[in-house]
Amino acid sequence: MNLNHVLLLLVTLVWGTTFPLMKAASATLSGVEISALRFLVAGAVMLPFALKASRAAWRDGALLGAVALVSYVTQAVGLEYISSNRSAFLTSLNVLMVPLLGLVLGGRLSVQVLAAAALACLGIGLLSWEDGGHWVGDAATLVCALAYAIYVILLSRRAAAHHPRTLAATQIVLMAAFGLLWLLASGLGSERLATLPTRLGGALWPILYLGLIASAGMLFLQALAQRHVAAEKAAVIYAMEPVFAALFGWFWLSESLGGRGMLGGALVVAAVLLSEWKFKLKALAQAN
């Protein structure tokens, strides 16, 4: 496992912490509000770097930012209705969506990647399918998974053309702008905007963490690492996200993780190892 893979695993670990935090914040804030506020915080930090970006970086940042924002908002909306474990499972369906979308877009599917992705999804299902669903929450989270799969593919194709800090900065600043517009549009004619400062009080620290660490910091690391990691490979590494989400959900929210969940986590780890083994064999063959 090289440094880029370690960085993506760190990103995935931090993302795992966001599920219980967003679930807790959803008690007082809507999904749009959580997403808009976290990226306003992140955008304020990254604005100095974005101001130096080229027109091409702004163009790619707008595309990536719009797709990513849809993913973040729909995930937060889903967490208003379903558990963080279930949300993690449905979000991680992008593990299978990435190679399948890549095939539609003219890419190749290897048997190893498809097998690792299928094994990961089986493990995620055992890990997270512990309670009932909600059609609004499930549907919103499925849209999140699809949007994120598209984002992973686009990022792998666009990341190499830009400095990772610049690309992350333009994405985040534009996501803050798009999120603010979405928030204002959704709050027109209601009392939610007037009560937002009061409702934000109990969720201030989670929003700051989501903005500074999980958004600004992790989008930069993701853009840095995915310059050298294929989308299909990155997606399988991201399959570790529900393992971490389940652990943090158990620790912070007392969400249970029984024997079935632990078996699922083991299968996800096995899928990641299978994917790594495949790529090492390929690299060895090329070296010879």
C-alpha positions as CSV (number, residue, x, y, z in Angstrom):
1,M,0.0,0.0,0.0
2,N,1.6,3.3,-1.1
3,L,1.3,6.8,0.3
4,N,-1.7,7.7,-1.9
5,H,-3.6,4.7,-0.7
6,V,-2.9,5.6,2.9
7,L,-4.1,9.2,2.3
8,L,-7.3,7.9,0.8
9,L,-7.8,5.6,3.8
10,L,-7.3,8.5,6.1
11,V,-9.9,10.5,4.2
12,T,-12.3,7.6,4.5
13,L,-11.6,7.4,8.3
14,V,-12.5,11.1,8.7
15,W,-15.6,10.6,6.5
16,G,-16.7,7.8,8.8
17,T,-16.8,10.3,11.7
18,T,-19.2,12.6,9.7
19,F,-22.2,10.2,9.7
20,P,-22.9,10.3,13.5
21,L,-22.1,14.1,13.5
22,M,-24.5,14.9,10.7
23,K,-27.1,12.6,12.3
24,A,-26.8,14.6,15.5
25,A,-26.9,17.9,13.7
26,S,-30.0,16.9,11.8
27,A,-32.0,17.1,15.0
28,T,-32.0,20.9,14.6
29,L,-30.8,21.6,11.1
30,S,-32.0,20.4,7.7
31,G,-29.8,18.7,5.2
32,V,-29.4,21.8,3.0
33,E,-28.5,23.9,6.1
34,I,-25.9,21.5,7.3
35,S,-24.3,21.3,3.8
36,A,-24.4,25.0,3.2
37,L,-23.0,25.9,6.6
38,R,-20.1,23.4,6.5
39,F,-19.0,24.6,3.1
40,L,-19.3,28.3,4.1
41,V,-16.8,27.5,6.8
42,A,-14.6,25.5,4.5
43,G,-14.9,28.2,1.7
44,A,-13.7,30.9,4.0
45,V,-10.5,28.9,4.8
46,M,-9.8,28.0,1.1
47,L,-10.7,31.3,-0.5
48,P,-7.1,32.7,-0.6
49,F,-6.0,29.7,-2.6
50,A,-9.0,29.8,-4.9
51,L,-8.3,33.5,-5.9
52,K,-5.0,32.4,-7.5
53,A,-6.7,29.7,-9.6
54,S,-6.8,29.6,-13.4
55,R,-9.9,29.8,-15.5
56,A,-9.6,26.0,-16.2
57,A,-9.4,25.3,-12.5
58,W,-12.6,27.3,-11.8
59,R,-14.3,25.5,-14.7
60,D,-13.4,22.1,-13.4
61,G,-14.0,23.2,-9.8
62,A,-17.6,24.3,-10.8
63,L,-18.3,20.9,-12.3
64,L,-16.9,18.9,-9.5
65,G,-18.3,21.2,-6.8
66,A,-21.9,21.0,-8.2
67,V,-21.8,17.2,-8.4
68,A,-20.3,16.9,-4.9
69,L,-22.7,19.3,-3.4
70,V,-25.7,17.2,-4.7
71,S,-24.1,14.2,-3.0
72,Y,-23.5,16.0,0.3
73,V,-26.9,17.6,0.5
74,T,-28.8,14.4,-0.4
75,Q,-26.8,12.5,2.2
76,A,-27.6,15.0,4.9
77,V,-31.3,14.9,3.9
78,G,-31.3,11.1,4.1
79,L,-29.8,11.2,7.6
80,E,-32.9,13.1,8.8
81,Y,-34.8,9.9,8.3
82,I,-32.5,6.9,8.6
83,S,-29.7,5.7,10.9
84,S,-26.1,6.6,10.2
85,N,-25.3,2.8,9.7
86,R,-28.0,2.5,7.0
87,S,-26.8,5.8,5.4
88,A,-23.3,4.5,5.2
89,F,-24.4,1.3,3.5
90,L,-26.5,3.1,0.9
91,T,-23.8,5.7,0.3
92,S,-21.2,3.0,-0.3
93,L,-23.2,1.6,-3.2
94,N,-21.0,4.0,-5.2
95,V,-18.4,1.2,-4.9
96,L,-20.4,-0.7,-7.5
97,M,-21.7,2.4,-9.3
98,V,-18.2,3.7,-10.2
99,P,-17.0,0.7,-12.3
100,L,-20.4,0.3,-13.9
101,L,-20.6,4.0,-14.8
102,G,-17.0,3.8,-16.0
103,L,-18.1,1.0,-18.4
104,V,-20.9,3.1,-19.7
105,L,-18.5,6.0,-20.3
106,G,-16.1,3.8,-22.3
107,G,-13.9,2.4,-19.6
108,R,-12.9,-1.2,-18.9
109,L,-14.1,-3.6,-16.2
110,S,-11.6,-6.1,-14.8
111,V,-12.9,-9.2,-13.1
112,Q,-10.8,-8.4,-10.0
113,V,-12.3,-4.9,-9.6
114,L,-15.8,-6.1,-10.0
115,A,-15.3,-9.0,-7.6
116,A,-13.8,-6.7,-4.9
117,A,-16.6,-4.2,-5.3
118,A,-19.2,-6.9,-5.0
119,L,-17.5,-8.4,-1.9
120,A,-17.4,-4.9,-0.4
121,C,-21.1,-4.3,-1.0
122,L,-21.9,-7.7,0.5
123,G,-19.9,-6.7,3.6
124,I,-21.5,-3.3,3.8
125,G,-24.9,-4.9,3.6
126,L,-24.2,-7.2,6.5
127,L,-22.6,-4.4,8.5
128,S,-25.2,-1.7,8.1
129,W,-28.6,-3.4,7.3
130,E,-29.6,-3.6,11.0
131,D,-32.8,-1.6,11.0
132,G,-35.8,-0.6,8.9
133,G,-35.7,1.9,6.1
134,H,-37.6,5.1,5.1
135,W,-38.4,5.6,1.4
136,V,-37.5,9.4,1.5
137,G,-34.3,8.8,3.4
138,D,-33.3,5.8,1.3
139,A,-34.1,7.5,-2.0
140,A,-32.2,10.6,-1.1
141,T,-29.2,8.5,0.0
142,L,-29.3,6.5,-3.3
143,V,-29.1,9.8,-5.2
144,C,-26.1,10.7,-3.0
145,A,-24.4,7.4,-3.9
146,L,-25.0,8.0,-7.6
147,A,-23.8,11.6,-7.5
148,Y,-20.7,10.6,-5.6
149,A,-19.8,7.8,-8.0
150,I,-20.0,10.4,-10.8
151,Y,-17.8,12.7,-8.8
152,V,-15.1,10.0,-8.2
153,I,-14.9,9.4,-11.9
154,L,-14.7,13.0,-12.8
155,L,-12.1,13.7,-10.2
156,S,-9.8,10.9,-11.4
157,R,-10.1,12.4,-14.9
158,R,-9.6,16.1,-14.0
159,A,-7.3,16.0,-10.9
160,A,-4.0,15.5,-12.8
161,A,-4.5,18.8,-14.7
162,H,-4.4,21.0,-11.6
163,H,-2.5,21.5,-8.4
164,P,-4.5,19.6,-5.7
165,R,-4.8,22.6,-3.4
166,T,-6.1,24.8,-6.1
167,L,-8.6,22.3,-7.4
168,A,-9.9,21.6,-3.8
169,A,-10.1,25.4,-3.2
170,T,-12.2,26.2,-6.3
171,Q,-14.5,23.2,-5.5
172,I,-15.0,24.3,-1.9
173,V,-15.6,28.0,-2.6
174,L,-18.1,27.2,-5.4
175,M,-19.8,24.6,-3.2
176,A,-20.2,27.3,-0.6
177,A,-21.7,29.7,-3.1
178,F,-24.0,27.0,-4.6
179,G,-25.0,25.9,-1.1
180,L,-25.8,29.4,0.1
181,L,-28.0,30.0,-3.0
182,W,-29.7,26.6,-2.3
183,L,-30.2,27.5,1.3
184,L,-31.7,30.9,0.5
185,A,-33.9,29.5,-2.2
186,S,-35.2,26.8,0.1
187,G,-35.8,29.2,3.0
188,L,-37.8,31.8,1.1
189,G,-41.2,32.4,2.5
190,S,-40.5,30.4,5.7
191,E,-39.4,31.1,9.2
192,R,-36.4,28.7,9.0
193,L,-33.9,31.4,8.0
194,A,-34.9,33.6,10.9
195,T,-34.5,30.8,13.4
196,L,-31.2,29.5,11.9
197,P,-28.9,31.3,14.3
198,T,-30.7,29.8,17.3
199,R,-30.9,26.3,15.8
200,L,-27.2,26.5,14.9
201,G,-26.1,26.9,18.5
202,G,-26.3,23.3,19.4
203,A,-24.6,22.1,16.2
204,L,-21.8,24.7,16.0
205,W,-18.9,22.5,16.8
206,P,-20.0,19.7,14.5
207,I,-20.4,22.2,11.7
208,L,-16.9,23.6,12.3
209,Y,-15.5,20.1,12.3
210,L,-17.4,19.2,9.1
211,G,-16.2,22.4,7.4
212,L,-12.6,22.6,8.5
213,I,-11.5,19.0,8.8
214,A,-14.0,16.8,6.8
215,S,-14.5,19.3,3.9
216,A,-11.5,21.6,3.5
217,G,-8.8,19.2,4.7
218,M,-10.2,15.9,3.2
219,L,-11.1,17.3,-0.2
220,F,-7.5,18.6,-0.5
221,L,-6.1,15.2,0.5
222,Q,-8.5,13.5,-1.9
223,A,-7.6,15.7,-4.8
224,L,-3.9,15.1,-4.0
225,A,-4.1,11.3,-3.8
226,Q,-6.5,10.7,-6.6
227,R,-4.1,12.2,-9.1
228,H,-2.4,8.8,-9.0
229,V,-5.2,6.4,-8.1
230,A,-7.8,5.1,-10.6
231,A,-11.4,5.7,-9.8
232,E,-12.3,2.0,-9.4
233,K,-9.4,1.5,-7.0
234,A,-10.3,4.7,-5.0
235,A,-14.0,3.5,-4.8
236,V,-13.0,0.2,-3.2
237,I,-10.8,2.0,-0.6
238,Y,-13.8,4.2,0.1
239,A,-15.7,1.0,1.0
240,M,-14.0,1.2,4.4
241,E,-16.2,4.3,5.2
242,P,-19.2,2.3,6.7
243,V,-16.8,0.3,8.8
244,F,-15.5,3.5,10.4
245,A,-19.0,5.0,10.4
246,A,-20.4,2.0,12.3
247,L,-17.6,2.3,14.9
248,F,-18.1,6.0,15.5
249,G,-21.9,5.5,15.4
250,W,-21.6,2.9,18.1
251,F,-19.3,5.1,20.2
252,W,-21.2,8.4,19.8
253,L,-24.8,7.4,19.2
254,S,-24.9,3.9,20.8
255,E,-26.0,2.4,17.5
256,S,-25.6,-1.4,17.9
257,L,-23.2,-3.5,15.9
258,G,-23.8,-7.3,16.3
259,G,-22.2,-10.4,15.0
260,R,-23.6,-9.8,11.5
261,G,-22.2,-6.3,11.4
262,M,-18.8,-7.5,12.5
263,L,-18.8,-10.1,9.8
264,G,-19.7,-7.4,7.3
265,G,-16.8,-5.3,8.4
266,A,-14.4,-8.2,7.9
267,L,-15.7,-8.7,4.4
268,V,-15.2,-5.0,3.6
269,V,-11.6,-5.2,4.8
270,A,-11.1,-8.4,2.7
271,A,-12.4,-6.6,-0.4
272,V,-9.9,-3.8,0.1
273,L,-7.1,-6.3,0.6
274,L,-8.2,-8.2,-2.6
275,S,-8.1,-5.0,-4.6
276,E,-4.6,-4.1,-3.3
277,W,-3.3,-7.6,-4.1
278,K,-4.6,-7.4,-7.6
279,F,-2.8,-4.1,-8.3
280,K,0.4,-5.3,-6.8
281,L,0.4,-8.3,-9.1
282,K,-0.2,-6.0,-12.1
283,A,2.6,-3.7,-11.1
284,L,5.0,-6.7,-10.7
285,A,4.0,-8.0,-14.1
286,Q,4.7,-4.7,-15.7
287,A,8.1,-4.4,-13.9
288,N,9.1,-7.8,-15.4
